[in-house]
Amino acid sequence: MNHVKKVFPGVQALKDVSLELRAGEVHALLGENGAGKSTLIKILGGIYTANAGEIRIHGKPVAIGSVQDAHKNGISVIHQELVLVPRMTVAENIFLGREPETPRKTVDFKKMNREAAKILDSFELGIEPDKEVGALTIAQQQMVEIIKALSFNAKILVMDEPTSSLSEKDVGFLFGTIRKLKANGVGIIYISHRMRELEQITDRITVIRDGEYIGTRDTAATGSDELIAMMVGRQLTNYYTRTFGEPRDPVLEVRGLSDGKLLKDISFTLRKGEILGFAGLVGAGRSEVMKCVFGIDPITRGEIFVEGKKAVITSPEDALGLGIALVPESRKLEALFPEQSVMFNLTLKVLGAFIRGVFVDFEKEAAITRDYVEAMGIKTPSYTQVAGNLSGGNQQKVVIARWLATKPRILILDEPTRGVDVGAKAEIYGIMNNLVQEGVSIIMISSELPEVINMSDRVIVMSGGGITECLPREGLTQEAIMRCATRHAGGMNTEGEHHD
């Protein structure tokens, strides 16, 4: 892709970007949220048309005006948000829109299942072609997306944040699949904000910033500090911002909580002005605990105390009334209204601040939006911009800002930096640090262990629906957390005390 430019009304998304992909290489595309990565990929995939520049495949210029044009040229894009049809089978998803036909012009299901089984078997996935996609794990759905892309005989494959919902084990399996594809000469453009992943799987890295090409580097010869500086235009000296203080009084106590399904006998204490980390493998029950605390899911046993008083929380409204806010794990499914404006999404939980009866104080609404857009560093051309048109990281910041606007005493953040670039992560860490210094208490669920270790005062580790340990900050290591995450719950220490 040479000197690609793309202009939207009021925004120049790409100013002059070039990208070279070789056969059999994994080439990372790196940049902050809003840098133009998705726009560049949508041009390659035929969703957008460039205003200037050219695309060459094997040295020959090609015109890509549609997704079909991209497929004809051997290009397939696996987007960050999976686009499978859950009520259809694996085979039906793979061949959607190009199903094999019988002589009578009906769908030849036998042939379709046979062809799908061939591809599935070649990857040794153990997935049946006639199984409904909705019954698969997220990792298995990710593999079906890859197989669907390869069924077009793709030689150029784009993966956008492919590991964002995967466990460590599933990431290892995905990387094994990527290495097989490389060996078969497939060129892969790999988008991720996880530096450790890039070191493991990529050959070269191209960095773009504010819609401009910054440079391309060999992964093996380039450190993460240099890449971060290229991305953000400056050195990030304080990536994790955290000022630790002395433990204070409890603000939230959970005693013997169970939900009658996964969770059993959950007990922990959150202290004023601390960040309490929650770690564990996928399916350990971390998000389920927070949904019970926030009143989304009912509890069958147990008690919750807020600042020493027993709390009755049967709905999110009850939780909000007690000063508890929850930023959920999936912004797409649980948080964002993508067709509504940034201002609508941001002020949704504080309508009483600017609406009195039938009267709306539009200036106050705009002022609230402005304060949080500036505080969170949200990149948007206007407050009326449709939220779904923002980059994933900026969407995440809008969702966090919505709950900060309620001025909570207890803030629950479930995977707060998933799909967020390093610059935005640093900003979110700084905001979290400021909040706890102001007396807000934070519960942070995260699958990124360096984040858990560097930001938490204590870390609760869960496994199989129970708590296995509460680890103190002193001596926190990834090994210690993983050891606790892989053992059965029981006999746990829930106050973060030292063990002999």
N, C-alpha and C positions, 0 to 999 in steps of 0.2 A: 504494500500500500504506500503510494508516494504522494507527499504534499497534500494530504486530504484536508479539506475545509468543509465545515457545516455550520450554517446559520439558522437559528430559529428566531421567531419574532422577538426582538429585544435582546437576544443572547447569541453571542458567537461561541458555539460549543467547542468547535475544533478550528484552530487558526492555521496550523501547518504541521500535520502529524504524519510521520512515516513509520512503517513497521515491516520488518523482513522476517519471514518464517522459513526455515529449512526443513526438508523432509527428514523425519525421524528425530526431531528435537522437541523438547518442551520449552516454550518461550513464554516467560512471565510478562504480563502487562501490568505495570504497577503505577499507582497514582492515588492521590487523595480522593475521597468521595466528591463528585462534581468536577473531577479533572477532565472527563471526557471519554473514559474507558468504554462505558456502555454504548455511547454514541458511535464510537469507532467500530465496535463489534456489530452493532445493528446495521451499519453501512456494509460491512463485510457479509452479513447474513441476509441482506436484501430487504430489511425492514425500513431503513432510511435510504435516501439517495443523497450522495455528496453534492455540494455546490461546486467543488473544484477538486482536482486530484485524480489519480488513476489507480486501478487495481490490476496487477499482472500475476498470472499463474503460469509457472514454467516459462517465464519471460515474455508471455504474450498478453497484451491488454485484453481485459474482459469487461463486459457491461453486466452489472448485477442490479437489476431493477426490481427483483422480487425474491421471495424465499425459494421459489421454484428455480430461478436462475442460479441461486447459490447452490442448491442441491445438484443441479446439472454440472456445476463446476467442482463438485466434490467437497463442498463446504457445509458443515453442520454445526449449529450452535446449541449448547446445553445451557439454558439460562439459570440464574441463581434460584428463582422460584420455579419449582417443578411444574410442568404443564401436562401431566398425564391425566387421563380420565379415570377416576377411581372405580367406577362401577363397570368398567370394561375389563376384559382379560388382558394378560400380558401380550399375547399375540395380536389382539385387536388394537392395542396401543401402538405396538411396533409398526403395524402396517396400516395405521389409520389414514384414510384418504387414498390409499393405493392397494386396496385389498385384492388378492387374486380372485378371479371369477371362474365359475363353471361354464360349460358351453351354453347353459341356459341364462347366463348373465346374472346369476346369483353368487353370493360370496362363497368361495370354496374354503370352508373352515378347516377341512382336513389338510389341505395344502398349506394354509396359513399357519396352522399349529405345527406342521412338519417343518416348515422353513424356520419358524421362530425357535423350535426345539434345537435345530442345527446350530444356530448362533448361540443360544443359551448354553448348550453343551460345550461349545468351543471355549467358553470362559469358565466352565466348571462351576456354575453358580448354584446348581441344585434347585432352580426355580422352574415350576411347571408352566408351560405356555398357556394353559387354560385356567390359571388361577387369577382371581380378581386382583387388580393392582392395589385397590384400597386395603387389601388384607396383608400386603407386604410391609416390611419395615422401611423406614426412610432410606436406609443404605441400599436395600434391594431395589427400591424405586429409582434411586440414583443410577444403579447399574442398568436398569431397564431403559432409562433415558440415554445412556451411553450406547447401548445396543441398538436402540431406535435410530440414533444418529449414524451409527456404522452401517446400518442396513441400507443406507443411501449410497454405500461404497465411498464414504467420506475419506478423503486424504488430508483434509484440513479440519481439525476438530477444536472448537472453542469451549472451554470449561470455565464458567463464571462462579466463583466461590463454591467449588464442588464439595468441600469438606465441612461447610458451615453447620450442618446438622448431623455429622457423623461422629461415632465414638472412635477412640484410638485404634481399636481392632479393625473397624470398618475402613478407616483411613489407610491402614496398612494394606488391606485388600484392594482398595482403589488404586493405590500407588503401584501394586503388582500388576494391575490391569493396564495402567498407563505405560509401564515398562514394556509390556507385551505389544502394545500399540506402536510404541517407538521402534521396536525391533521389526515391525511390519512396515516401517516407512511412513507412518502417519505423523504429520506435524501437528503439534498441540499448542494452542494459545491458552495460557493458564492464568486466570485472574484470582488473586488471593491477597489478603492483608497479613497473612501469617508468615512472618519472616523465616521461621524454622522450616516450614513447608517448602518455601522457595529454595532453601539451601539443599533440601533432601531430593527434590524432584526435577528442578529446572536446570537447563543448560545455559540460557542467556536471559537477561532481564531488560526490557525497555521501559523507561520511566517517562510519563507525561505529566505535565503540571499546568493547570488553568488552560487546557485545550491546546497546549504546545508540546512539541517533542523536545525532551531534555537530553536524552542519551540512551545508549544501549551498552550493557556491560556483560562480561562473562561472569556467571554466578560464582564459580570457584575462586575467582580472583578479586571479588568485591565483598566488602564487609557491610553489615546491616546499617552501620552509622552513615556510611557514604550514600547508601540507597535512600535512607530517611532524609538526609540533607537534600538529595536531588528531588525527592517528592515534595517536601514542604518549603524548600528554598532557604532553609536555615538549619543549624544544628539543634537537635532536641536534647538539651543537657539534662533536663528533669522530666524524663518520660513518665515515671511514676511519681506523683506528688502526694506525699502523705506525711502529716505531722502527728505523731503518736502522743497521746496524753495518758494520764492515770485513769483506771477504771472508775466509773461513776455509778450512781444508783440505777437499778433496773428500771426500764421503761416498758418492757414487754416480757411476760413470762408465759411459756406454754408448758402445760403439765399433763402428761399422759394422754396426748392426743392420738386418736385413731379415727380412720374414716370407714372402717368396716370392709375395706378392700385391700389396698396396698399398705397403708400406713399403720404402724403398730407402736404404741407407747412412746410418742415423740415428746421429749421434754428438753427445753433450752431456755436461756435467758439472754435478752438483748439489753445492753447497758446504754445509758445516755451518752451520745457523742462518740459512739464506736462504729466501726464497720465489722459486722459479723459475716464472715464468708461461709458459704455452703458449697461443698465439693462432693463429688461422687460420679460414678459412671452413668451413662444414659440409662434411664429407667429406675434409678435408685430411689426416686420419690421426692426430690428436692422441690420441684415445681408444685407437686401435689400438696405438700405442706403449706406452701404460701397461698394456694387457692383456698385452703381451709381457713387459714388465718384471715384472709381478706373477705371471706364470706361467699366465695363463688361456689365452693363445694361444701356439703354438710359434714359435720363431724358426728361420730356415733358415741364417742367417749372422750373425756378430757376437759380441761379448763384453760381459759385464756385470761390473763390479767394485764391491764394497761395501767401503768403508774400505780401499781398496788391494788387497784380496784378490779373486781371480777367483771369481765366484759361479755356481753351477749352479742355475738356477731353472726347474724343469719343472712346478711346480704352485703354487697360492696358499699351500699349507702351507710350501713351501720359502721363499717370500717372507716369510711371517710369521715363520719361524724366523730370518730375517736382520733382523728389525725393520722390515719394509716393510708398510704398510697402504694399502688402496685404497678410497676412497668412490666407488662407481661413478656414472655419469651418470644412469641411470634407476633411481630408488628402487623404482618399481612393478615393473619387470621383473627387476632384478638385486640388490635389496637387502632390501626389506621383506617380512616375513611378516604380511600385514594382518590375518589372523584370530587371530594370537597377541598376547599382552599386550605392553605397553611393556617390562616387566621381561624377558620372554623375548627380545625383539628386542635389547635393550640389552646383555644379558650373554652373548649367544650365542657370542662368540669368546673368552670368559674363563671357561669352565666349570670349568677346573682350579683356579680361585681359590676355589671354594666347594663343589666335589664331590670327595669322596675315596671311590673304590670305589662302594658303594651308598649312602653317606651324603651328604646334602645339607645344607649349612649355610645355612639359609634366611635367617638374620639377616645373614650376610655378603653373600648375593645382594641382599637389600634395601638394605644399606648401599652397595654398589657402585652400584645403581640410583639411590639418593637422591643420592649425590655428583654423578653426571653429569646427572641431571635438574635439580639446582640450578645446576651449573656452566654448563649449556647454556640455562637458562631455558625448559625444556620445559613447556608448559602442558598438564597432564593431571589429571583429577580423582583418579586413583589409579594406582599402578604396575601394577595388574591390568587397567586399561583396555585394550580391544582397540586395537592400534596403528592399524588401518584407520579407526577413528572419530576420530582426531586430524585437525587441519587439515594441509594439505600441508606447510606450513613446519615444524610440530612433528614430522611424520613424518621430514622431512629431518634435523632436529636429533637425533632418536633414532638414525638411521643413522650420523651423524657420531660421536655419543657411543659407539656400539658399537666403532668402530675406535680411538677415543681410549683406550678402556678397555684395549686391548692394549699401551698405552704404547709406540707406535712411535718409531723413530729417524728413519724416512723416511715421510712421510704424503703420499699422492697424493690430491688432491681434484679430481674431475671434475665441473665445473659445481656447486660447493658451495652456491650461493645461488639456484639456479633455483627459481622459485615461492615464494621466501621474501620476506617483507615487509621494509621498510626498518629497522624496529627490530631484527628478528632478524638481518638482514644485519650491522648494526653490532655485534651481540653476536658473530657468527661471526668477523668481522674482528678483534675484540678477542681472541678465543680463539686465532686464528691467530698474532697478534702475540706473545701470551704464550708460545705453543709455541716459536716461533723464538728468543725470548729465552732459553728454557730449553735451547736446543741442538738442538731438533727441526728437520729440514729438510723443506720443503714444496714439492711440485710442484702447481701450480694450473692446471687447464685451465678457461678461461672464455671465453664468447662476449660478455661484457659488457666492452667495452674500458675504460671508466672504472675498473672493478674491477681489471683487469689492470694498468693504468698506476699506480694508487695503492697497490697492495699488493705489487708485484713488485720484487725487486732487479734482475733481468734478465728479458728476455722472449724466448723462442724462438718464431719464427714459422714455421708450416708451410704448405705448399701442395702438393697432388697427391702426398702420400705421402713428401715429403722436407722437409728444413729449408732455408729460404731465408735466414734471418738469425737472429743472436742480438743483440738490441738492449740497450745499457746503460740504466740508469735515467735518467741525465742526458739530457734532451731527448726523452724518450718522448712521442710524440703519437699520436692515433688515426690521423692521416694517414700517419705513418711505418709503423705496423703494417699498415694496409690496403694500402699500397704493396707491402710485402713479401709480404702474404697473396695478392696477385693476380699474382705473378710465378712463373716456373718455378723449382724448386729447382736448386741448383748453384752452386758458387763461394761458399758461405756462410761467414760468420764465426760460429763456434760458441762463442766465449768472451766475447762482449759487449764487444769492444774498439771504440774510436772509429774512425770512418772519416774520411778527408779529404773 
